[in-house]
Amino acid sequence: MSTAQTATGRRWSVGHIRRRLVWWIMAVIVGIGALLWVYPFVWMVSASLKDQLEVFSSGLSLLPETPIWENYSRAWTEASFGQYLLNTVIVTVCTVVLVVVRCAMAGYVIARYKFAGKKVIMVVLVATLFVPIGYTIIPVVEISQRLGLLNSLSGMVIALSGAAHVASILLYMGYFRGVPKELEEAAVIDGAGFLSVFFRVMLPLAMPVTATVTLLTFLATWNAFFLPLVFTFSRPDLRTLSVGMLAFVGENSVDWSGMAAAAVISLLPVVILFVLLQRYFVEGMAGAVKS
């Protein structure tokens, strides 16, 4: 082997080692960041298996001395989290369906049709992004009370799904703008009307965006607190999971182990849904931004 080839091999080896070293350093940094991110959730699962004293005496330790599974049964039965879970599922599913249909149709009309006042509508929609949610609770509750919808799951669904949901509308609008118009024209030639074109052609094509909107709406509704709290002041049996956490807060003490068990019960459906829809979530966000 010549001297030039040997020098080239040495340079390649040094460069290769440097690249690998940088890769390992980045992997270690990302791994540490992931552990810091996941640790609170793991600690919560660990706290749900400890007694009240051990939660504070064990510090940052994750392994309980003796797992206490009764915390989960206590949260499920004594704190009525079984009923709260059912209420939350009903409210969340109905809200997600209403938001998906409404936002998809609004995004489709704004993206594909020209009409008077279109720019004004867009300005108003974007402006609502800067309105704090707390400012809208009082008028929403007042309207719900006048309509006789307060203290009911149906009123809660209408209140949660009746918000602007501007981000969801913009996602659908960006996606529908990139869909070829020939698809609509072919459906119209075949005799399809507006609803047929929307539900049979356009909405199925927007499945990645629908998955994204479903996940975002699910998370927002599942974790909603202020509106469900106001709507269930006089009806504790209609509480959702987030409001039901108040059952573990007493006048002079807090049941931390029971609250941790209830929090794990509340988070499991969210984690499962995200694992199932994460691929569609990424595709929907990328497709809408690209369009």
ChimeraX attribute file (.defattr): number of C-alpha atoms within 10 A of each C-alpha:
attribute: neighborCount
match mode: 1-to-1
recipient: residues
	/A:1	5
	/A:2	6
	/A:3	8
	/A:4	9
	/A:5	10
	/A:6	11
	/A:7	11
	/A:8	11
	/A:9	12
	/A:10	12
	/A:11	12
	/A:12	12
	/A:13	12
	/A:14	12
	/A:15	12
	/A:16	12
	/A:17	12
	/A:18	12
	/A:19	12
	/A:20	12
	/A:21	12
	/A:22	12
	/A:23	12
	/A:24	12
	/A:25	12
	/A:26	12
	/A:27	12
	/A:28	12
	/A:29	12
	/A:30	12
	/A:31	12
	/A:32	12
	/A:33	12
	/A:34	11
	/A:35	12
	/A:36	11
	/A:37	11
	/A:38	11
	/A:39	14
	/A:40	12
	/A:41	15
	/A:42	14
	/A:43	17
	/A:44	19
	/A:45	20
	/A:46	21
	/A:47	30
	/A:48	27
	/A:49	25
	/A:50	27
	/A:51	20
	/A:52	15
	/A:53	10
	/A:54	16
	/A:55	22
	/A:56	13
	/A:57	9
	/A:58	14
	/A:59	9
	/A:60	13
	/A:61	13
	/A:62	17
	/A:63	14
	/A:64	16
	/A:65	11
	/A:66	10
	/A:67	14
	/A:68	15
	/A:69	12
	/A:70	15
	/A:71	20
	/A:72	23
	/A:73	17
	/A:74	15
	/A:75	24
	/A:76	19
	/A:77	11
	/A:78	11
	/A:79	20
	/A:80	18
	/A:81	24
	/A:82	16
	/A:83	18
	/A:84	23
	/A:85	20
	/A:86	15
	/A:87	17
	/A:88	24
	/A:89	18
	/A:90	15
	/A:91	24
	/A:92	24
	/A:93	17
	/A:94	17
	/A:95	24
	/A:96	23
	/A:97	14
	/A:98	16
	/A:99	24
	/A:100	24
	/A:101	14
	/A:102	18
	/A:103	23
	/A:104	27
	/A:105	20
	/A:106	17
	/A:107	22
	/A:108	22
	/A:109	17
	/A:110	22
	/A:111	20
	/A:112	14
	/A:113	8
	/A:114	9
	/A:115	8
	/A:116	7
	/A:117	9
	/A:118	13
	/A:119	11
	/A:120	10
	/A:121	12
	/A:122	13
	/A:123	11
	/A:124	12
	/A:125	17
	/A:126	15
	/A:127	11
	/A:128	14
	/A:129	13
	/A:130	8
	/A:131	10
	/A:132	9
	/A:133	12
	/A:134	9
	/A:135	9
	/A:136	12
	/A:137	14
	/A:138	12
	/A:139	10
	/A:140	17
	/A:141	19
	/A:142	13
	/A:143	13
	/A:144	19
	/A:145	14
	/A:146	9
	/A:147	10
	/A:148	11
	/A:149	19
	/A:150	23
	/A:151	22
	/A:152	16
	/A:153	21
	/A:154	15
	/A:155	20
	/A:156	25
	/A:157	22
	/A:158	18
	/A:159	21
	/A:160	25
	/A:161	22
	/A:162	14
	/A:163	13
	/A:164	17
	/A:165	19
	/A:166	18
	/A:167	15
	/A:168	24
	/A:169	24
	/A:170	23
	/A:171	25
	/A:172	30
	/A:173	23
	/A:174	22
	/A:175	25
	/A:176	26
	/A:177	16
	/A:178	14
	/A:179	16
	/A:180	9
	/A:181	11
	/A:182	9
	/A:183	12
	/A:184	19
	/A:185	13
	/A:186	12
	/A:187	17
	/A:188	14
	/A:189	9
	/A:190	9
	/A:191	10
	/A:192	16
	/A:193	12
	/A:194	11
	/A:195	11
	/A:196	13
	/A:197	18
	/A:198	19
	/A:199	14
	/A:200	13
	/A:201	15
	/A:202	19
	/A:203	19
	/A:204	12
	/A:205	15
	/A:206	19
	/A:207	15
	/A:208	23
	/A:209	29
	/A:210	23
	/A:211	22
	/A:212	25
	/A:213	26
	/A:214	22
	/A:215	21
	/A:216	17
	/A:217	23
	/A:218	22
	/A:219	19
	/A:220	14
	/A:221	24
	/A:222	23
	/A:223	19
	/A:224	18
	/A:225	16
	/A:226	13
	/A:227	21
	/A:228	28
	/A:229	21
	/A:230	18
	/A:231	23
	/A:232	19
	/A:233	13
	/A:234	12
	/A:235	13
	/A:236	16
	/A:237	14
	/A:238	23
	/A:239	29
	/A:240	30
	/A:241	28
	/A:242	21
	/A:243	20
	/A:244	25
	/A:245	20
	/A:246	13
	/A:247	17
	/A:248	18
	/A:249	13
	/A:250	9
	/A:251	6
	/A:252	5
	/A:253	8
	/A:254	14
	/A:255	13
	/A:256	20
	/A:257	26
	/A:258	27
	/A:259	24
	/A:260	26
	/A:261	25
	/A:262	26
	/A:263	20
	/A:264	19
	/A:265	19
	/A:266	21
	/A:267	15
	/A:268	11
	/A:269	14
	/A:270	15
	/A:271	11
	/A:272	10
	/A:273	14
	/A:274	18
	/A:275	10
	/A:276	12
	/A:277	16
	/A:278	14
	/A:279	13
	/A:280	18
	/A:281	22
	/A:282	14
	/A:283	17
	/A:284	23
	/A:285	18
	/A:286	15
	/A:287	19
	/A:288	20
	/A:289	12
	/A:290	10
	/A:291	13
